[in-house]
Amino acid sequence: MGPCSLIVVPAAFTHTTGKAHWEILLRARAIENQCYVLASAQGGVHENGRQTWGQSMLIDPWGTIVAQLPEGEGIVVGDVALDQIAKVRQQLPALNHRCL
């Protein structure tokens, strides 16, 4: 099995941890795996009073946010360019150096 093109991350980060870590962790996963990351997230205040961060997004292999839903319900739409994955992997062949 070769490297993947897309990692899907469903999550419900609390508002506190989401604000501090959500975006940076997702961007790091995209960069280190040289693939797209699609992160769907709960957001808002729930019945029990817990507040979740939200911020669903699509991130490219270079760590750039392609599309984002800052608040509320909705859909994140963006293009997944397979040629960009190949280009990033050619320019930075880090996956070739992994020992699993």
C-alpha positions in Angstrom: 0.0 0.0 0.0 1.4 3.4 -1.0 1.0 6.8 0.6 -2.5 8.1 0.8 -3.9 11.2 -0.9 -6.5 12.3 1.7 -6.8 11.9 5.5 -10.3 12.5 6.9 -10.4 13.7 10.5 -13.8 13.9 12.2 -13.4 15.6 15.6 -15.1 17.5 18.4 -12.3 19.6 20.0 -13.4 21.7 22.9 -13.3 25.4 22.4 -10.2 25.8 24.5 -8.1 23.0 23.0 -9.4 23.8 19.5 -8.4 27.4 19.7 -4.9 26.4 20.7 -4.2 23.3 18.7 -6.8 22.4 16.0 -5.4 24.3 12.9 -1.7 23.7 13.7 -2.1 20.0 14.3 -4.1 19.6 11.0 -1.6 21.5 9.0 1.2 19.4 10.5 -0.5 16.2 9.6 -0.9 17.4 6.0 2.7 18.4 5.7 4.2 15.3 7.3 2.1 13.0 5.3 2.3 15.1 2.1 -1.4 14.7 1.5 -4.7 16.6 1.8 -6.4 16.6 5.2 -10.2 17.1 5.4 -11.2 17.9 8.9 -14.9 18.0 9.9 -15.6 19.3 13.3 -18.5 20.0 15.7 -18.9 23.6 16.7 -21.1 25.5 19.0 -22.6 25.2 22.5 -24.2 21.8 23.3 -27.1 20.9 25.6 -24.7 20.1 28.4 -23.0 23.5 28.1 -19.9 22.1 26.5 -18.6 24.4 23.7 -16.8 22.8 20.7 -14.4 24.6 18.4 -15.7 23.9 14.9 -13.5 25.3 12.1 -14.0 22.5 9.6 -11.4 22.7 6.8 -9.5 21.3 3.9 -5.7 21.6 3.9 -3.3 20.8 1.0 0.0 18.8 1.2 2.0 22.0 1.7 -0.1 22.9 4.8 -2.1 25.7 3.2 -5.8 25.9 4.1 -7.8 25.5 0.9 -11.3 25.9 2.3 -12.6 26.6 5.8 -15.9 27.0 7.6 -15.2 29.3 10.6 -18.5 29.0 12.4 -21.9 27.4 12.2 -23.4 24.6 10.1 -22.3 24.3 6.5 -20.2 22.5 4.0 -16.5 22.9 3.2 -15.8 22.6 -0.6 -12.4 22.6 -2.2 -10.4 20.9 -4.9 -8.1 18.0 -4.2 -5.4 18.3 -6.9 -3.6 15.0 -7.3 -0.9 16.7 -9.4 -0.1 18.9 -6.4 0.4 15.9 -4.2 2.9 14.5 -6.8 4.7 17.8 -7.1 5.1 18.2 -3.3 6.4 14.6 -3.0 8.9 15.1 -5.8 10.2 18.4 -4.4 10.4 17.1 -0.8 10.8 13.2 -0.9 10.4 12.9 2.9 8.1 9.9 2.6 10.9 7.9 0.9 13.0 8.2 4.1 10.4 6.7 6.5 11.1 3.5 8.3 7.9 1.9 9.3 
